[in-house]
Amino acid sequence: MDYRRKRKLSFVTIGLLFFLSGIEYAVILPTIWRYLQILDAPPYFLGLGLSAFSFSGLVMGPLFGRWSDKTRTTKTIILFSNLFEIVGNFMYFIGYSKWLLLSSRLVAGIGAGAGSSIFGFLTRTTAPEERAQVFAAVMASRQAGLLIGPAFNIFLRLCDFRLGPFIVNKYTAPGLFMCAMWLVLQLAVVLLYWDIPQLDFIPKAHTALLSLNKEDECPLVLSQGENETPESDSYTMVQSDQAETRLSGELEQTEAGANPAMDSPRSLEDPFENFSASHEFLREEVVVLLTAQFITLFNQTALETMVTPMTQKYFGFGELGNSAMYGLCGVEVIGGFFLVRWLSRVLEERVLLAAGLLVSCVACVWCLVFLADPKGFSQGVRRSIGGLATILGPLWAGGLTGNLYVMLGMMLFLLTLIMIMLALSYDKMVEPPVVQHADDADG
């Protein structure tokens, strides 16, 4: 098998790994809250269970990354880390107690630590001009898993049988399902993944490979206006085939007879030899970016932890309702991805960052007003909205004194809008009943 096919299949296997990680998140999150309630776990166990997965991945990530930097291999790391995913999800399936469920997420999170090794592999085996595209495709694979994952709960919720001594129901089935999926991935890694040589070790070969890729994109028949004869065209095609065959043979010899990690002079250098953490991470712009990443992920995971108890409390959602909600959120995430990609062509990245943080602030204020129900703050919001209306009203009318159609048309539109909103919410526009306590009645 030639180098290009091995490289492509290895990348596809990595995409499948991230796709399954997205599916795991999407099938576990909508059901874990009710699962913990059945096991008589206190509410804080929900946060512990979700944090345990990230914690073990955080601890093991640098260790796996260091292992990969030293050996320049990732296949063994992926196979080893994937064992923890298999065992952890099987423990989640067993689920005899809340502590076993918590331990299952802790064990499964170890497998997620291999992500650092995988991105290191992608960095070593991609050219700078294609690296961003490959990274985006890998992350898009996880988003696709988040989008498709909730659909599996529609079928998993129908499970109600016994498998030997174990009970398979809508709460334990996600663990068994993901255990099977990670076993399939284990087989895919064995058959389709190769530790292909890094580009620094085969610079000339990679250059020839890129030139061959460009030649493949050229038309086979040149136009008559070009100074090429059929004989020279045929000679060029034969020469390209010979070069590709020679390149594949050299790479086969490299993989079979030599270890890049041992033979390459550059690979013997310690990647941390000239590394300065203070110089890299204590720059002002880097500190701001890392802080923004921490805050946004903190808010995202906190909201994801809170949303299932909230939907159960206010809407009576079960696993099906939560799965549908997460599916819609996945569609929104994919849409946001394409929106940001389009906006990045016309706006600076710092502008996009500022806009994203502003949207996050608005969402947080919205939740604070309509969910937390702070009395004084709500009155302040009410007065602020009224004050904003008294500011915008004169500004709107002052510029349209000579165009009454537009001015009065906007007023009519706003009145029509509020009439429609009132009609749709008419049944809820009543004063909430006052609950009289026994001690008040006695008094």
Phi and psi in degrees as a GROMACS rama.xvg file:
@    title "Ramachandran Plot"
@    xaxis  label "Phi"
@    yaxis  label "Psi"
@TYPE xy
-77.9509  171.617  ASP-2
-63.5422  -44.2629  TYR-3
-62.6186  -40.7251  ARG-4
-68.436  -41.0801  ARG-5
-60.921  -42.3726  LYS-6
-63.9132  -43.6732  ARG-7
-65.6587  -44.6076  LYS-8
-65.8596  -35.2065  LEU-9
-64.6022  -41.8643  SER-10
-65.6872  -39.0999  PHE-11
-63.2932  -39.6481  VAL-12
-63.8029  -39.7175  THR-13
-63.7809  -42.0638  ILE-14
-60.4582  -38.649  GLY-15
-65.0135  -37.6831  LEU-16
-61.7608  -46.7378  LEU-17
-71.0549  -30.8872  PHE-18
-62.0124  -44.3525  PHE-19
-68.22  -32.5393  LEU-20
-64.7848  -36.5322  SER-21
-67.9705  -39.8167  GLY-22
-63.6199  -42.4602  ILE-23
-58.5941  -46.0526  GLU-24
-61.5841  -38.6528  TYR-25
-76.6785  -26.4128  ALA-26
-91.9835  -24.0499  VAL-27
-82.41  -45.1532  ILE-28
-60.6679  -42.9395  LEU-29
-69.0261  -16.346  PRO-30
-113.688  -14.9746  THR-31
-67.6761  -31.3249  ILE-32
-64.0404  -49.2338  TRP-33
-67.8373  -34.473  ARG-34
-59.4277  -44.6934  TYR-35
-66.8041  -35.0962  LEU-36
-64.4614  -39.0845  GLN-37
-63.8234  -33.5881  ILE-38
-86.0329  12.1487  LEU-39
59.2769  38.2072  ASP-40
-87.5505  141.608  ALA-41
-66.5576  161.083  PRO-42
-58.3667  -32.0516  PRO-43
-69.8398  -12.4456  TYR-44
-67.1068  -23.9919  PHE-45
-63.307  -45.9561  LEU-46
-65.2856  -38.911  GLY-47
-63.5054  -42.656  LEU-48
-64.5177  -41.9586  GLY-49
-73.496  -34.7726  LEU-50
-74.8077  -29.4514  SER-51
-61.2039  -39.6611  ALA-52
-61.541  -47.1955  PHE-53
-69.0668  -34.332  SER-54
-65.0828  -48.4105  PHE-55
-66.717  -35.2718  SER-56
-65.4064  -36.4993  GLY-57
-65.9891  -40.7072  LEU-58
-70.2385  -43.3693  VAL-59
-82.2615  -21.2582  MET-60
-55.5816  -53.3706  GLY-61
-62.3585  -33.2986  PRO-62
-67.5517  -44.8114  LEU-63
-65.1735  -37.9065  PHE-64
-64.1206  -40.8449  GLY-65
-65.5962  -39.8824  ARG-66
-59.2495  -44.6836  TRP-67
-66.3842  -39.256  SER-68
-65.0312  -34.9507  ASP-69
-75.5153  -40.6604  LYS-70
-98.1934  -16.5795  THR-71
57.6037  29.228  ARG-72
-129.839  148.201  THR-73
-129.257  -17.9609  THR-74
-61.3214  -45.2204  LYS-75
-63.2258  -38.2643  THR-76
-64.7894  -43.3538  ILE-77
-64.7405  -44.9092  ILE-78
-63.0365  -39.5332  LEU-79
-68.7658  -47.9766  PHE-80
-67.1553  -32.0427  SER-81
-66.2518  -24.698  ASN-82
-61.0138  -35.8212  LEU-83
-69.3345  -34.8972  PHE-84
-63.0135  -42.7529  GLU-85
-64.5605  -48.4144  ILE-86
-66.484  -43.5765  VAL-87
-62.1675  -41.6958  GLY-88
-71.2827  -31.3453  ASN-89
-67.6084  -37.2162  PHE-90
-63.6523  -38.3683  MET-91
-63.1021  -36.7068  TYR-92
-65.7248  -40.1307  PHE-93
-65.8852  -56.4243  ILE-94
49.3234  50.1931  GLY-95
-72.4838  -29.3705  TYR-96
-145.884  167.276  SER-97
-66.3088  -30.9213  LYS-98
-72.4138  -35.3839  TRP-99
-67.5959  -36.8297  LEU-100
-65.6739  -41.9015  LEU-101
-64.2373  -42.173  LEU-102
-65.4103  -32.9175  SER-103
-63.707  -40.0401  SER-104
-71.8098  -31.3625  ARG-105
-67.1002  -41.3963  LEU-106
-70.2531  -44.4538  VAL-107
-62.8289  -31.9787  ALA-108
-65.4499  -24.2755  GLY-109
-60.3209  -38.3846  ILE-110
-63.4668  -31.3278  GLY-111
-69.8303  -16.5001  ALA-112
-67.1904  -14.6427  GLY-113
-71.0403  -8.50989  ALA-114
-58.807  -34.8565  GLY-115
-65.2857  -38.9527  SER-116
-66.6932  -38.3296  SER-117
-65.9625  -43.7824  ILE-118
-68.8473  -30.6364  PHE-119
-65.0622  -39.8641  GLY-120
-61.9051  -43.8253  PHE-121
-64.5579  -35.8563  LEU-122
-65.8567  -40.1083  THR-123
-73.8632  -25.6965  ARG-124
-110.113  14.0443  THR-125
-127.474  148.112  THR-126
-77.9953  154.109  ALA-127
-56.0866  -35.3345  PRO-128
-73.1455  -17.8106  GLU-129
-109.53  -5.15017  GLU-130
-65.5843  -43.5198  ARG-131
-62.6564  -38.4175  ALA-132
-66.1313  -41.1788  GLN-133
-66.6654  -44.2577  VAL-134
-61.0178  -42.6614  PHE-135
-63.7993  -38.8401  ALA-136
-65.1474  -38.9941  ALA-137
-65.1417  -45.7987  VAL-138
-68.0447  -33.5594  MET-139
-64.9135  -29.9605  ALA-140
-62.4659  -41.2068  SER-141
-66.3988  -40.2913  ARG-142
-63.6974  -36.2401  GLN-143
-64.01  -37.5335  ALA-144
-64.2591  -39.562  GLY-145
-63.9478  -32.2924  LEU-146
-75.9773  -41.6582  LEU-147
-85.8971  -28.2498  ILE-148
-51.848  -47.3299  GLY-149
-57.9046  -25.9213  PRO-150
-64.2026  -29.2521  ALA-151
-66.9673  -29.0461  PHE-152
-66.5977  -22.0909  ASN-153
-62.3102  -35.2788  ILE-154
-91.0243  -36.0754  PHE-155
-66.2507  -27.8898  LEU-156
-69.4016  -13.8349  ARG-157
-86.7321  -6.69893  LEU-158
-69.6471  131.661  CYS-159
-161.188  78.4008  ASP-160
-155.764  177.151  PHE-161
-112.599  142.723  ARG-162
-121.612  87.8609  LEU-163
66.9102  -126.783  GLY-164
-83.2177  -2.13654  PRO-165
-101.373  145.121  PHE-166
-96.3534  128.793  ILE-167
-108.908  108.543  VAL-168
-133.62  -170.663  ASN-169
-68.3511  -12.6526  LYS-170
-97.8419  -34.9298  TYR-171
-89.5039  -21.8027  THR-172
-60.095  -37.9093  ALA-173
-57.581  -36.9248  PRO-174
-65.5432  -43.7772  GLY-175
-65.5895  -40.466  LEU-176
-62.3757  -46.3903  PHE-177
-70.5731  -31.3974  MET-178
-60.8453  -42.3884  CYS-179
-66.59  -38.9614  ALA-180
-65.3369  -40.1733  MET-181
-70.7364  -28.2223  TRP-182
-66.0788  -39.7995  LEU-183
-63.3266  -40.7868  VAL-184
-64.1508  -38.4293  LEU-185
-57.1685  -42.9049  GLN-186
-66.0381  -39.762  LEU-187
-63.8524  -39.1138  ALA-188
-65.2552  -40.2303  VAL-189
-63.4333  -40.3594  VAL-190
-91.8969  -30.7349  LEU-191
-117.409  -2.17492  LEU-192
-111.498  135.459  TYR-193
-130.5  144.286  TRP-194
-82.9881  79.7961  ASP-195
-71.0802  153.109  ILE-196
-61.9203  149.11  PRO-197
-76.7061  158.724  GLN-198
-67.6842  -30.8948  LEU-199
-65.1724  -24.2423  ASP-200
-84.8142  -22.63  PHE-201
-131.866  60.0404  ILE-202
-64.1146  -43.6725  PRO-203
-68.7865  -40.8531  LYS-204
-62.6891  -40.8222  ALA-205
-66.9204  -37.2063  HIS-206
-61.4859  -43.1285  THR-207
-63.8494  -37.5339  ALA-208
-64.395  -42.3243  LEU-209
-63.8974  -39.1966  LEU-210
-65.9898  -35.0986  SER-211
-67.2718  -38.44  LEU-212
-62.0232  -39.7837  ASN-213
-67.2861  -37.5218  LYS-214
-67.105  -31.644  GLU-215
-65.0367  -28.1873  ASP-216
-82.0828  -12.1019  GLU-217
-77.4485  152.228  CYS-218
-66.8879  146.205  PRO-219
-73.457  -29.2727  LEU-220
-116.131  121.447  VAL-221
-82.1521  156.214  LEU-222
-71.7512  159.81  SER-223
-68.0512  -21.3205  GLN-224
-74.4575  -10.7935  GLY-225
-92.1213  151.037  GLU-226
-84.1599  64.1061  ASN-227
-132.515  139.606  GLU-228
-105.47  159.331  THR-229
-58.5026  -33.6844  PRO-230
-65.9065  -44.9246  GLU-231
-67.7248  -34.2328  SER-232
-64.8564  -42.4009  ASP-233
-66.2514  -37.8395  SER-234
-63.6421  -39.8588  TYR-235
-63.3905  -42.3917  THR-236
-65.3583  -41.7042  MET-237
-65.1663  -39.3062  VAL-238
-63.7839  -39.0917  GLN-239
-65.5293  -41.4507  SER-240
-63.1637  -40.4787  ASP-241
-65.1596  -39.2136  GLN-242
-65.1596  -41.5599  ALA-243
-65.0684  -40.7789  GLU-244
-63.9356  -42.3065  THR-245
-64.8692  -39.7516  ARG-246
-64.0473  -45.0328  LEU-247
-62.1884  -39.6329  SER-248
-64.6732  -39.0187  GLY-249
-66.0559  -38.9892  GLU-250
-70.811  -34.5296  LEU-251
-62.8274  -41.163  GLU-252
-65.5311  -37.8324  GLN-253
-62.862  -45.0347  THR-254
-70.756  -35.1866  GLU-255
-82.2607  -37.6404  ALA-256
-107.1  -18.2346  GLY-257
-132.237  145.8  ALA-258
-104.104  115.552  ASN-259
-57.5289  -32.8833  PRO-260
-67.8453  -23.8501  ALA-261
-99.9621  -33.0334  MET-262
-95.9147  -24.8784  ASP-263
-77.3704  127.592  SER-264
-60.6057  -35.5907  PRO-265
-72.4033  -30.0284  ARG-266
-72.395  -19.262  SER-267
-75.9959  -15.1239  LEU-268
-74.6453  143.033  GLU-269
-75.4582  121.432  ASP-270
-64.2456  -16.5724  PRO-271
-99.2479  8.04212  PHE-272
-64.3819  -46.6001  GLU-273
-104.053  21.7522  ASN-274
-91.0794  131.014  PHE-275
-121.737  109.651  SER-276
-64.3125  -39.7427  ALA-277
-65.1341  -37.4305  SER-278
-71.7758  -34.7684  HIS-279
-82.26  -41.2788  GLU-280
-106.068  -11.1937  PHE-281
-101.336  11.9036  LEU-282
-72.427  149.481  ARG-283
-57.8289  -48.167  GLU-284
-67.1347  -33.49  GLU-285
-70.2353  -39.8183  VAL-286
-61.6202  -41.7049  VAL-287
-63.7201  -44.8049  VAL-288
-65.0799  -43.7773  LEU-289
-66.3758  -36.639  LEU-290
-65.7891  -41.6094  THR-291
-62.5036  -40.3214  ALA-292
-63.8832  -43.6223  GLN-293
-62.4507  -45.6462  PHE-294
-67.5823  -43.8771  ILE-295
-66.576  -41.316  THR-296
-70.3189  -34.684  LEU-297
-60.8308  -48.5224  PHE-298
-65.9501  -39.5707  ASN-299
-63.2096  -50.4354  GLN-300
-68.4507  -33.4839  THR-301
-64.7861  -42.4078  ALA-302
-66.8518  -39.6377  LEU-303
-64.8866  -34.1892  GLU-304
-69.4543  -37.1386  THR-305
-79.294  -25.6144  MET-306
-69.1529  -36.2437  VAL-307
-68.6773  -43.5092  THR-308
-62.9884  -34.671  PRO-309
-68.8292  -42.1943  MET-310
-67.7745  -31.3403  THR-311
-69.5693  -37.3506  GLN-312
-73.6808  -45.1101  LYS-313
-95.4343  -28.2206  TYR-314
-120.646  -7.572  PHE-315
68.6678  28.3192  GLY-316
-70.4264  139.515  PHE-317
-104.748  -157.782  GLY-318
-65.9618  -31.5498  GLU-319
-70.8011  -45.64  LEU-320
-63.1144  -41.9705  GLY-321
-65.6268  -38.4488  ASN-322
-64.2083  -41.6015  SER-323
-63.2936  -40.19  ALA-324
-63.8398  -44.0724  MET-325
-67.5576  -31.8541  TYR-326
-63.8471  -42.962  GLY-327
-65.1879  -37.5966  LEU-328
-63.5623  -36.12  CYS-329
-63.3006  -41.1795  GLY-330
-61.083  -41.569  VAL-331
-63.4024  -39.6133  GLU-332
-64.3696  -44.0712  VAL-333
-62.9497  -43.2656  ILE-334
-62  -40.436  GLY-335
-64.2716  -34.9638  GLY-336
-61.2748  -47.3507  PHE-337
-69.412  -33.6427  PHE-338
-64.6398  -45.6125  LEU-339
-64.3558  -38.6148  VAL-340
-62.6672  -38.5414  ARG-341
-72.34  -42.1261  TRP-342
-67.1653  -28.7225  LEU-343
-64.6586  -17.4562  SER-344
-79.2297  -22.7687  ARG-345
-116.502  -13.7188  VAL-346
-125.02  154.883  LEU-347
-72.7522  154.067  GLU-348
-64.1374  -33.7868  GLU-349
-68.3923  -30.1103  ARG-350
-67.8825  -41.7896  VAL-351
-63.5668  -38.7379  LEU-352
-63.068  -44.9197  LEU-353
-63.2864  -41.3344  ALA-354
-65.2843  -40.7386  ALA-355
-63.8368  -41.4207  GLY-356
-65.8912  -36.0969  LEU-357
-64.4939  -43.4559  LEU-358
-61.4045  -40.6509  VAL-359
-63.2464  -39.2591  SER-360
-64.1684  -43.4359  CYS-361
-61.2317  -43.1326  VAL-362
-63.439  -39.1577  ALA-363
-67.2702  -41.7996  CYS-364
-63.6031  -39.9795  VAL-365
-58.3549  -47.799  TRP-366
-64.576  -37.4979  CYS-367
-64.5458  -39.1411  LEU-368
-74.9418  -45.2105  VAL-369
-97.9056  -11.148  PHE-370
-112.519  -46.5254  LEU-371
-73.4886  -27.2511  ALA-372
55.5369  55.5572  ASP-373
-79.8041  122.398  PRO-374
-63.1165  -53.9544  LYS-375
-63.8621  -40.2727  GLY-376
-65.4577  -37.7933  PHE-377
-63.9381  -38.9202  SER-378
-66.1574  -36.7611  GLN-379
-64.7623  -39.4013  GLY-380
-64.4213  -41.9499  VAL-381
-60.1047  -44.8931  ARG-382
-68.6828  -34.6321  ARG-383
-65.6512  -40.747  SER-384
-64.5986  -40.9813  ILE-385
-63.3161  -42.3633  GLY-386
-64.0886  -38.2384  GLY-387
-63.1679  -38.1675  LEU-388
-65.0694  -40.2213  ALA-389
-69.1593  -19.9819  THR-390
-83.027  -46.6644  ILE-391
-73.3446  -32.356  LEU-392
-57.8684  -55.6215  GLY-393
-61.5147  -36.6589  PRO-394
-63.7631  -39.4811  LEU-395
-67.3845  -47.5443  TRP-396
-72.4368  -34.2751  ALA-397
-62.2643  -31.6179  GLY-398
-89.067  -1.91712  GLY-399
-127.818  30.4233  LEU-400
-64.7874  -24.6662  THR-401
-96.7902  3.57949  GLY-402
-136.955  79.7272  ASN-403
-69.6244  -25.8499  LEU-404
-60.6888  -45.5129  TYR-405
-69.769  -44.5281  VAL-406
-64.0975  -51.7359  MET-407
-71.6219  -28.6496  LEU-408
-63.8919  -41.1848  GLY-409
-64.0144  -40.4167  MET-410
-62.2541  -41.7261  MET-411
-66.6099  -38.5237  LEU-412
-62.3053  -44.4274  PHE-413
-64.8035  -39.9792  LEU-414
-66.2039  -40.0281  LEU-415
-63.1116  -40.256  THR-416
-61.2265  -45.8587  LEU-417
-71.0875  -29.0884  ILE-418
-66.7415  -39.8324  MET-419
-65.7318  -44.2463  ILE-420
-61.6264  -39.8931  MET-421
-66.1255  -39.7493  LEU-422
-64.3656  -40.4175  ALA-423
-71.3118  -28.8691  LEU-424
-111.016  20.2804  SER-425
-62.2377  -38.5913  TYR-426
-67.0618  -23.62  ASP-427
-93.6734  -4.44477  LYS-428
-86.656  61.1319  MET-429
-131.706  156.896  VAL-430
-72.7084  131.855  GLU-431
-62.3502  142.277  PRO-432
-64.7546  144.832  PRO-433
-89.2912  124.505  VAL-434
-90.2599  118.631  VAL-435
-95.7495  121.497  GLN-436
-80.3998  159.931  HIS-437
-63.4391  -38.9797  ALA-438
-68.3098  -32.2399  ASP-439
-67.9266  -37.8907  ASP-440
-67.3492  -37.0329  ALA-441
-67.8059  -33.2972  ASP-442
